[in-house]
Amino acid sequence: MESKTKSMKILIATGIYPPHVGGPAHYAQELKKSLEKLGNTVEVATYGIERKLPIGIRHIVYFIRAIFSLPGVEYIIALDTLSTGVPAVFAARIMGKKIIVRTGGDFLWESYVERTGEKIPLSQFYTAQRIFSLKEKIIFKLTKYLLKNASSVVFSTKWQKGIFIDAYGVQPKKTALIENFYGKRVIESMPTKKVFLWAGREITLKNVDMLKGAFEKAHKKEVNIELKLITDLSHEKLMDEIKKCYAIIVPSVSDISPNLILEGIGLGKPFILTKYTGFQEKLVECGIFVDPLNADEIAEKIIYLSDQNNYNEYVKHISNFAYTHSYDEIAREFLALYKTL
């Protein structure tokens, strides 16, 4: 029987939530379920009409909604930085509430890459002076405010934590590490086709143009491979696609802790992943890490993984990868963190 903790009313602030699809929506839903399983009352404040409003106005509207959601709430868990994190931190300060902010990606880096088209890895983004637009200057200042004024800042990987501490001067004692969900391994039967699966948003930092070019090169030497690109699938349908595929491929310019890779590992699927990620240390034997800006290297690794003997070795390593991290454990870690604030 699940042990109970003192019942609290908790508010989860998240930009997306089912029926909207995406990793953050699924994470928010599962975290809510696990917190409730531990005896807590959990409310979710997510974007509704705000989606149709201009940036800035949508944040003000969300801030007002958050204020009215806070009476009786013990503390807030915000699951991103800019869309809900900043207005939630303002609301928490006014109402005298504790707030834990879980960083997802890096909105400043993402905005810069999309505006300029410069494919700069996240680990190199803050190491040189850059000319920011007015919007990006505002994002930087708001992010710095959030990181300074949140009760605690949670990262999913040590890699991103180190980048943010250096770039924003975050006090290490105000940070915590809560890893993503790692499910138990369920090795499916061998796929009949060699389909490499990519899923996500087709934006610059996802590097899809490079992926397509690299796959064309690989296909000339290995004709029995396919590339499947999918967007906007529900979690259930995405899992069906993962079950059928041969391997996962995510050559983003950087990707902090992509859930697609973890979902694939859970179903015994090897991967090809950007080397600019927080997963290298933990998943070093479960897949292949590549330079996302080198099409020849990506093509070479696609061909390498297409070899059945090489593929079987990675499947074996995945089956021996015993680490798990459930949503119940994630919920308990958030609750334990709150007690230290």
Summary of the structure (lengths in Angstrom):
residues: 341
radius of gyration: 20.5
end to end distance: 28.2
largest distance: 62.8
contacts: 1106
relative contact order: 0.12
helix: 47%
strand: 16%
